[in-house]
Amino acid sequence: MRYICPNHIPNCGYPQPMYRWLKNGVPVGDFDTSQYLKIQSTTREDAGSYQCLAKNDAGTIFSEKIDVVVAFNPFKDMGIFEDLTEQVVSVQSGYPAILNLSRIESVPAPSVTWQTEDGPLNYDIKYATTASNQLIILSVDENDMKSYQARAINTQIGKEEISALIRVNVTEGSYGEVAPEIIVEPKSIKVVRGEQTVQLECIANARPLHELETIWLKDGIPVENAGISYAHTDPWNRTLALLYVNLTHTGQYTCQVQMRTGGHPTVHSVATVTVQEPPSFFTPFRTETLGEYGSKTVLPCDVIGEPVPYVTWFRNAEGLDLSTDRYQVQDDHSLVIKKLSMEDSAMFQCLASNEAGEKSSYTWLKVKNLTLSTTPPPEALRRQLVLYNQFVRNKRLAQPRIIRVRNSAAGDTSVEPPSGVVTVAPAAATSMPGRTRKKATGSPANSLRNAAEETAKGGDGRHPLLNWVTELSNVSARVPLGPPHQPESGHRPISSA
């Protein structure tokens, strides 16, 4: 037998996830790279509730539970009927005889048919079988004084067992009419939305039997006018089948029994059908959620279901401790983390469960640390900073100083510029196309950054040293690292009068 982690558990990631299986909450082996759980020589002890864990450096998540039922070998484990003693059932004429099936162990449940010592029973108004495999003989008379037995078949392996004989003895009584009576009443039931068929039983007795009439109502309205999908599985309306169950099938169902000719009071029985809906997420979770260090973060869990699901939050597959003020679950099931810390970088998972089932979803919370690190740089990086500062200062000193000279109103006047100063003659304004300067790859600035990145190698990309250098580089681009350039003595910029 082999199982694979459900689809919502990722089978890829970096680093490669490791997997571990749980049975009834107890680990089965250690973490492994394989998603599969292999069970050799399956036995009945392997039945249970299985769950898969997946983890890597980002955190840990878990799957929904998988219920495993093992169909065992009936030749070894399936017993015969527990009670093989012949029985006698005595009943007064006109009333029902109820024959109970002795218990027999079988997985799946056996298919049961009843027969007499003369052969199979006819499909007749006199006979009814219940969901628990009882045989009910309605309005018995002398012709029903026979021996009956059940035949149980395990359809998966073709094994069958025969029950002990049950003898029906009919005593004399009144041969007049018998008032309607409900022998098997419909039972209230909770069902999961989407089930194809749900059956309600209502088996009644009366004499004459052919005058008996059974009517079904939903919330006081005849079922044919209730706007639901349904069917009767027999000509006598003893079983009402609800088809493709949805929330509209929720309500009260009444079995009403009466004689067509009248003369006797109408009897009825009521059962409630509650349609449940497994939890589902109205809004999908984000794969990743980013939060800033020290800030407040809200992780939503928009879940619906019937009844209202119960929500539990997990961090790396472990339940959150809500006894402190650090975490708080709001009325809409969202999780509030009041002040993010670096430890909150993990997989957060919301598990919603109700009587119909459970569903979970998760997000990877990544906390960003924007605080500028005050950790001093190592000596090698300090030397790079000194070289970078000197490089910027020398570059400014090496730039030529440009003096623009304008003609005076009286005529051309030449002004002798100081040594090393470039003069630019007045000219008509012209537009120069933009030029893209090629980025220097060997500058001290790039060497500085490369050194920081080399220092941060092997980390998670958020090394404080790299943050410090990045911030310093950004500041250097806006503020001169050296003192501003001053004109040499005796050399003043010349402007027009």
C-alpha positions as CSV (number, residue, x, y, z in Angstrom):
1,M,0.0,0.0,0.0
2,R,1.4,3.4,-0.9
3,Y,0.2,7.0,-0.1
4,I,1.5,10.3,-1.4
5,C,1.3,13.7,0.4
6,P,-1.8,15.6,-0.7
7,N,-1.7,18.1,-3.5
8,H,-1.5,21.2,-1.3
9,I,1.7,20.0,0.2
10,P,4.5,21.4,-2.0
11,N,6.8,18.9,-3.7
12,C,9.3,21.5,-4.6
13,G,11.1,24.3,-2.9
14,Y,14.5,25.5,-1.9
15,P,16.0,23.8,-0.1
16,Q,14.2,20.5,-1.1
17,P,11.5,19.8,1.5
18,M,11.7,16.8,3.8
19,Y,8.6,14.8,4.6
20,R,7.3,12.9,7.6
21,W,4.1,10.9,8.1
22,L,2.0,10.7,11.2
23,K,-0.5,8.0,12.1
24,N,-3.1,9.0,14.6
25,G,-0.8,11.9,15.6
26,V,2.2,9.6,16.2
27,P,5.3,9.9,13.9
28,V,5.9,7.1,11.4
29,G,9.6,7.1,10.8
30,D,11.9,10.1,10.4
31,F,11.9,13.0,7.9
32,D,12.8,11.8,4.4
33,T,13.0,13.3,0.9
34,S,10.3,10.9,-0.4
35,Q,6.7,12.1,-0.4
36,Y,5.5,8.5,-0.3
37,L,4.5,6.3,2.6
38,K,4.8,2.6,1.7
39,I,3.2,-0.1,3.9
40,Q,4.3,-3.6,3.2
41,S,1.9,-6.6,4.0
42,T,-1.0,-4.5,5.1
43,T,-2.8,-5.7,8.2
44,R,-5.9,-4.4,10.1
45,E,-3.5,-2.6,12.5
46,D,-2.5,-0.2,9.6
47,A,-6.0,1.3,9.6
48,G,-6.1,4.8,11.1
49,S,-5.8,8.5,10.4
50,Y,-2.7,9.6,8.4
51,Q,-1.2,13.0,8.0
52,C,1.9,14.3,6.2
53,L,4.4,17.0,7.4
54,A,6.7,18.9,5.0
55,K,9.5,21.2,6.1
56,N,12.6,23.1,4.9
57,D,14.4,26.2,6.0
58,A,11.3,28.3,5.4
59,G,9.3,26.3,8.0
60,T,6.9,23.4,8.4
61,I,3.3,22.7,7.2
62,F,1.0,19.8,7.5
63,S,-1.7,18.2,5.3
64,E,-5.3,17.3,6.0
65,K,-5.9,13.9,7.5
66,I,-6.5,10.8,5.4
67,D,-8.7,8.1,7.0
68,V,-7.5,4.6,5.9
69,V,-9.8,1.5,6.3
70,V,-8.3,-1.9,5.7
71,A,-10.5,-4.6,4.2
72,F,-9.3,-7.7,5.9
73,N,-9.3,-11.3,4.6
74,P,-12.7,-12.7,5.6
75,F,-11.4,-16.3,5.5
76,K,-9.1,-15.4,8.5
77,D,-10.9,-12.6,10.3
78,M,-14.6,-12.6,9.3
79,G,-16.6,-14.7,11.6
80,I,-20.0,-16.4,11.1
81,F,-23.2,-15.1,12.6
82,E,-22.7,-14.6,16.3
83,D,-26.0,-16.2,17.3
84,L,-26.9,-19.5,15.4
85,T,-29.6,-20.5,17.8
86,E,-33.0,-21.1,16.2
87,Q,-35.6,-18.6,17.3
88,V,-39.4,-18.3,17.5
89,V,-41.3,-15.0,17.0
90,S,-44.9,-15.0,18.0
91,V,-47.2,-12.2,16.7
92,Q,-51.0,-11.6,16.7
93,S,-52.8,-11.8,13.4
94,G,-53.0,-8.4,11.6
95,Y,-49.9,-7.0,13.3
96,P,-46.2,-6.9,12.1
97,A,-43.5,-9.5,12.8
98,I,-40.1,-8.0,13.2
99,L,-37.1,-10.4,12.5
100,N,-33.7,-9.1,13.6
101,L,-30.5,-10.0,11.9
102,S,-27.8,-11.6,14.1
103,R,-24.5,-9.6,14.2
104,I,-21.9,-10.6,11.7
105,E,-18.5,-8.9,11.3
106,S,-17.6,-7.9,7.7
107,V,-15.8,-5.1,5.9
108,P,-17.4,-3.8,3.8
109,A,-20.9,-4.3,5.3
110,P,-22.5,-7.4,3.8
111,S,-25.4,-7.4,1.3
112,V,-28.3,-9.1,3.0
113,T,-31.3,-10.9,1.5
114,W,-34.1,-12.8,3.4
115,Q,-35.6,-16.1,2.3
116,T,-37.9,-18.8,3.6
117,E,-37.3,-22.5,3.8
118,D,-39.2,-22.6,0.4
119,G,-36.9,-20.1,-1.3
120,P,-36.5,-16.3,-1.9
121,L,-39.2,-13.9,-0.7
122,N,-41.4,-12.3,-3.3
123,Y,-41.2,-8.5,-3.8
124,D,-44.5,-7.8,-2.1
125,I,-46.4,-5.2,-0.1
126,K,-46.2,-7.5,2.9
127,Y,-42.4,-7.4,3.3
128,A,-40.1,-4.5,4.1
129,T,-36.4,-4.5,5.0
130,T,-34.8,-1.7,7.1
131,A,-31.4,-0.1,6.9
132,S,-30.2,-2.4,9.7
133,N,-31.3,-5.4,7.6
134,Q,-34.3,-6.3,9.7
135,L,-37.2,-8.1,7.9
136,I,-40.6,-6.8,8.8
137,I,-43.7,-8.9,7.8
138,L,-46.7,-6.6,7.8
139,S,-50.2,-7.6,8.7
140,V,-49.3,-11.2,9.3
141,D,-51.8,-14.1,8.9
142,E,-51.7,-17.9,8.9
143,N,-49.8,-18.0,5.5
144,D,-46.8,-16.3,7.1
145,M,-46.2,-19.1,9.6
146,K,-42.8,-20.2,8.2
147,S,-39.2,-20.3,9.0
148,Y,-37.0,-17.5,7.7
149,Q,-33.3,-16.9,7.5
150,A,-30.9,-14.3,6.2
151,R,-28.1,-14.7,3.6
152,A,-25.2,-12.3,4.0
153,I,-22.6,-11.8,1.2
154,N,-19.4,-10.0,1.3
155,T,-19.4,-8.7,-2.3
156,Q,-15.7,-7.9,-2.4
157,I,-14.5,-11.5,-1.9
158,G,-17.7,-13.4,-2.7
159,K,-17.9,-15.0,0.8
160,E,-21.5,-15.7,2.1
161,E,-22.9,-16.8,5.4
162,I,-26.4,-18.1,6.3
163,S,-28.1,-17.1,9.5
164,A,-30.0,-19.4,11.9
165,L,-33.7,-20.0,11.2
166,I,-36.3,-17.8,12.8
167,R,-39.8,-19.4,13.1
168,V,-42.8,-17.1,12.9
169,N,-45.8,-18.2,14.9
170,V,-49.1,-16.3,14.3
171,T,-51.7,-16.3,17.1
172,E,-55.4,-15.8,16.7
173,G,-56.8,-12.4,16.9
174,S,-59.4,-10.1,15.5
175,Y,-59.9,-10.3,11.8
176,G,-61.2,-6.8,11.6
177,E,-59.4,-3.6,10.6
178,V,-56.1,-2.6,12.3
179,A,-55.4,1.1,12.8
180,P,-52.4,2.6,11.1
181,E,-49.2,2.4,13.1
182,I,-45.6,3.5,12.3
183,I,-43.3,0.6,13.0
184,V,-40.0,2.2,11.8
185,E,-39.9,6.0,12.2
186,P,-37.6,8.3,10.2
187,K,-34.5,9.3,12.1
188,S,-32.9,12.7,12.3
189,I,-29.7,12.8,10.4
190,K,-26.7,15.1,9.6
191,V,-25.3,14.7,6.2
192,V,-22.4,16.4,4.2
193,R,-23.3,18.5,1.3
194,G,-22.7,16.7,-2.0
195,E,-23.7,13.2,-1.0
196,Q,-25.6,11.5,-3.8
197,T,-28.3,9.8,-1.8
198,V,-29.7,10.1,1.7
199,Q,-32.6,7.9,2.7
200,L,-35.4,8.4,5.2
201,E,-37.4,5.3,6.3
202,C,-41.1,5.2,7.3
203,I,-42.6,1.7,7.6
204,A,-46.2,1.5,8.8
205,N,-48.6,-1.3,9.4
206,A,-52.4,-1.5,9.0
207,R,-55.2,-3.9,8.0
208,P,-56.3,-3.9,5.2
209,L,-52.7,-3.2,4.1
210,H,-53.6,-2.1,0.6
211,E,-55.6,0.8,2.0
212,L,-52.6,2.2,3.8
213,E,-51.2,5.5,2.4
214,T,-47.9,7.2,3.2
215,I,-47.3,10.9,2.4
216,W,-44.1,12.8,2.9
217,L,-43.9,16.5,3.8
218,K,-41.0,19.0,4.1
219,D,-41.5,21.9,6.5
220,G,-45.2,21.3,6.2
221,I,-45.3,21.3,2.4
222,P,-45.8,18.2,0.3
223,V,-42.4,17.0,-0.8
224,E,-43.2,17.3,-4.5
225,N,-43.8,21.0,-4.0
226,A,-40.7,21.7,-1.8
227,G,-38.3,22.4,-4.7
228,I,-35.8,19.7,-3.8
229,S,-34.4,16.7,-5.6
230,Y,-35.9,13.5,-4.3
231,A,-37.2,10.0,-5.3
232,H,-39.3,7.2,-3.8
233,T,-37.5,3.9,-3.9
234,D,-40.6,1.7,-3.6
235,P,-44.2,1.8,-4.7
236,W,-45.5,2.2,-1.2
237,N,-43.5,5.4,-0.3
238,R,-41.8,3.7,2.6
239,T,-38.4,5.2,1.8
240,L,-37.7,8.8,0.7
241,A,-34.4,9.3,-1.0
242,L,-32.9,12.8,-1.1
243,L,-30.7,13.2,-4.2
244,Y,-27.5,15.2,-4.6
245,V,-27.9,16.8,-1.2
246,N,-27.4,20.5,-0.8
247,L,-28.3,23.2,1.7
248,T,-31.9,23.4,0.4
249,H,-32.5,19.8,1.7
250,T,-32.1,21.1,5.3
251,G,-35.4,21.0,7.2
252,Q,-38.0,18.9,8.9
253,Y,-39.5,15.9,7.1
254,T,-42.8,14.5,8.2
255,C,-44.0,11.0,7.4
256,Q,-47.8,11.0,7.5
257,V,-49.7,7.7,7.5
258,Q,-53.5,7.3,7.0
259,M,-56.1,5.0,5.6
260,R,-57.6,5.9,2.3
261,T,-61.0,5.0,3.4
262,G,-60.7,7.0,6.6
263,G,-62.2,5.7,9.9
264,H,-58.9,5.9,11.8
265,P,-56.8,8.9,13.0
266,T,-53.8,10.0,10.9
267,V,-50.4,9.2,12.5
268,H,-47.2,11.0,11.7
269,S,-43.5,11.1,12.7
270,V,-41.0,13.9,12.2
271,A,-37.2,13.9,11.5
272,T,-34.8,16.7,11.0
273,V,-32.2,16.7,8.2
274,T,-29.2,18.9,8.7
275,V,-27.0,19.4,5.7
276,Q,-23.4,20.3,6.7
277,E,-20.7,21.9,4.6
278,P,-17.0,21.3,5.1
279,P,-14.8,24.3,5.6
280,S,-13.6,26.2,2.6
281,F,-11.6,29.4,2.2
282,F,-13.4,32.3,0.7
283,T,-10.2,34.2,0.0
284,P,-7.1,32.2,-1.0
285,F,-4.0,32.7,1.1
286,R,-1.0,34.5,-0.3
287,T,2.0,32.3,-0.9
288,E,4.2,34.8,0.8
289,T,3.4,37.6,3.2
290,L,5.9,40.4,3.8
291,G,6.1,42.3,7.1
292,E,8.4,44.9,8.5
293,Y,10.3,44.3,11.7
294,G,8.6,45.8,14.7
295,S,5.3,46.4,12.9
296,K,1.8,45.0,13.3
297,T,0.7,42.3,10.8
298,V,-2.7,40.7,10.2
299,L,-3.0,37.3,8.6
300,P,-6.6,36.8,7.3
301,C,-8.4,33.5,7.4
302,D,-11.6,34.0,5.5
303,V,-13.3,30.6,6.0
304,I,-16.9,29.5,5.6
305,G,-18.8,26.3,6.4
306,E,-21.9,24.8,8.1
307,P,-21.8,24.7,11.0
308,V,-19.4,27.6,11.5
309,P,-15.9,26.2,11.5
310,Y,-13.6,26.2,14.5
311,V,-10.2,27.8,13.6
312,T,-6.8,27.0,15.0
313,W,-3.6,28.8,14.0
314,F,-0.2,27.0,13.7
315,R,3.4,28.2,13.4
316,N,5.7,25.7,11.7
317,A,3.0,23.0,12.4
318,E,2.9,23.8,16.1
319,G,-0.2,25.4,17.7
320,L,0.2,29.0,18.7
321,D,0.2,30.0,22.4
322,L,-2.6,32.5,22.6
323,S,-2.2,33.0,26.4
324,T,0.2,35.9,25.8
325,D,-0.5,39.3,24.1
326,R,1.9,38.5,21.3
327,Y,-0.8,36.8,19.2
328,Q,-4.5,37.5,19.0
329,V,-7.3,35.8,17.0
330,Q,-10.1,38.2,16.0
331,D,-13.8,37.4,15.5
332,D,-13.3,36.9,11.8
333,H,-10.6,34.3,12.5
334,S,-7.7,36.5,11.3
335,L,-4.4,36.4,13.3
336,V,-2.9,39.6,14.6
337,I,0.8,39.7,15.4
338,K,1.2,42.9,17.3
339,K,5.0,43.4,17.0
340,L,6.9,41.4,14.4
341,S,10.3,40.0,15.4
342,M,12.8,38.1,13.3
343,E,11.6,34.8,14.9
344,D,8.2,35.3,13.3
345,S,9.7,34.5,9.9
346,A,8.0,31.1,9.5
347,M,5.1,29.1,7.9
348,F,1.8,30.2,9.4
349,Q,-1.1,27.8,8.8
350,C,-4.8,28.2,9.5
351,L,-6.8,25.0,10.2
352,A,-10.6,25.2,10.0
353,S,-12.7,22.2,11.1
354,N,-16.3,21.3,11.8
355,E,-18.4,18.2,11.9
356,A,-18.3,17.9,8.1
357,G,-14.5,17.9,7.8
358,E,-11.4,20.1,7.9
359,K,-9.4,22.4,5.6
360,S,-6.1,24.3,6.0
361,S,-4.2,26.9,4.2
362,Y,-0.8,28.5,4.8
363,T,1.4,31.5,4.1
364,W,5.2,32.1,4.4
365,L,5.6,35.1,6.6
366,K,8.9,36.9,5.8
367,V,10.0,39.6,8.2
368,K,12.1,42.4,6.7
369,N,14.7,44.1,9.0
370,L,15.0,47.7,7.9
371,T,17.1,48.9,10.9
372,L,20.6,50.2,9.9
373,S,23.1,48.0,11.6
374,T,25.6,49.7,14.0
375,T,28.0,46.9,13.7
376,P,31.4,48.4,12.8
377,P,32.9,47.1,9.5
378,P,35.9,44.8,9.5
379,E,39.4,46.2,8.9
380,A,39.4,45.1,5.2
381,L,36.2,47.0,4.5
382,R,37.3,50.0,6.5
383,R,40.3,50.3,4.1
384,Q,38.0,50.2,1.2
385,L,35.9,53.0,2.6
386,V,39.0,55.2,3.0
387,L,40.0,54.5,-0.6
388,Y,36.5,55.3,-1.8
389,N,36.5,58.6,0.1
390,Q,39.9,59.6,-1.3
391,F,38.7,58.6,-4.8
392,V,35.8,61.0,-4.6
393,R,37.9,63.9,-3.3
394,N,40.6,63.5,-6.0
395,K,38.0,63.3,-8.7
396,R,36.5,66.6,-7.7
397,L,40.0,68.2,-7.5
398,A,40.9,67.0,-10.9
399,Q,37.9,68.6,-12.6
400,P,38.7,71.8,-14.6
401,R,37.1,75.0,-13.4
402,I,35.0,76.7,-16.1
403,I,34.6,80.5,-16.3
404,R,32.1,82.0,-18.7
405,V,33.0,85.6,-20.0
406,R,30.4,87.8,-21.4
407,N,31.0,90.8,-23.8
408,S,30.6,94.2,-22.2
409,A,28.4,96.8,-23.7
410,A,31.4,98.9,-24.8
411,G,32.9,96.2,-26.8
412,D,35.0,93.0,-26.5
413,T,37.0,92.8,-23.4
414,S,39.3,90.0,-22.8
415,V,40.0,88.8,-19.3
416,E,43.0,86.7,-18.7
417,P,42.0,83.6,-16.7
418,P,44.2,82.2,-14.1
419,S,46.5,79.3,-14.9
420,G,44.7,76.0,-15.2
421,V,41.3,77.7,-15.7
422,V,39.4,77.0,-18.9
423,T,37.4,79.8,-20.5
424,V,34.3,79.3,-22.6
425,A,33.4,82.0,-25.1
426,P,29.7,83.1,-25.3
427,A,27.8,81.2,-27.9
428,A,24.2,80.7,-29.0
429,A,22.3,78.3,-26.9
430,T,22.3,74.9,-28.5
431,S,20.8,71.6,-27.3
432,M,23.0,68.7,-26.7
433,P,21.7,65.2,-27.1
434,G,21.8,63.2,-23.9
435,R,24.8,61.0,-23.3
436,T,24.9,57.8,-21.3
437,R,28.0,57.4,-19.3
438,K,29.3,53.9,-19.1
439,K,29.4,52.5,-15.6
440,A,32.8,52.0,-14.3
441,T,33.4,48.4,-13.2
442,G,36.7,48.8,-11.5
443,S,36.0,51.8,-9.2
444,P,36.5,51.7,-5.5
445,A,32.8,52.0,-5.1
446,N,32.2,48.8,-6.9
447,S,35.1,47.1,-5.0
448,L,33.4,48.3,-1.8
449,R,30.1,46.7,-2.7
450,N,31.8,43.5,-3.9
451,A,33.7,43.2,-0.7
452,A,30.5,43.6,1.3
453,E,28.8,40.9,-0.8
454,E,31.7,38.6,-0.4
455,T,31.4,39.1,3.4
456,A,27.7,38.3,3.3
457,K,28.1,35.1,1.3
458,G,26.8,32.0,3.0
459,G,24.1,33.9,4.8
460,D,20.4,34.5,4.0
461,G,20.9,37.8,2.0
462,R,20.1,40.0,5.0
463,H,23.6,40.2,6.5
464,P,23.9,43.4,8.6
465,L,27.2,44.3,7.1
466,L,25.7,44.3,3.6
467,N,22.9,46.5,4.8
468,W,25.4,48.9,6.4
469,V,27.4,49.2,3.2
470,T,24.3,49.6,1.1
471,E,23.0,52.4,3.3
472,L,26.4,54.1,3.4
473,S,26.7,53.9,-0.4
474,N,23.3,55.5,-0.8
475,V,24.3,58.3,1.6
476,S,27.5,58.9,-0.3
477,A,25.7,59.4,-3.5
478,R,23.8,62.3,-2.0
479,V,26.3,63.9,0.4
480,P,30.0,64.6,-0.5
481,L,32.3,62.4,1.6
482,G,35.1,65.0,1.5
483,P,35.1,68.8,2.2
484,P,33.8,71.0,-0.6
485,H,36.4,72.3,-3.1
486,Q,37.7,75.9,-2.4
487,P,39.3,78.2,-5.1
488,E,43.0,78.7,-4.8
489,S,44.3,82.0,-3.4
490,G,44.1,84.8,-5.9
491,H,41.8,83.0,-8.3
492,R,38.3,84.3,-8.0
493,P,35.5,83.3,-10.5
494,I,35.0,86.2,-12.9
495,S,31.4,87.3,-13.6
496,S,30.1,90.1,-15.8
497,A,29.7,93.5,-14.4
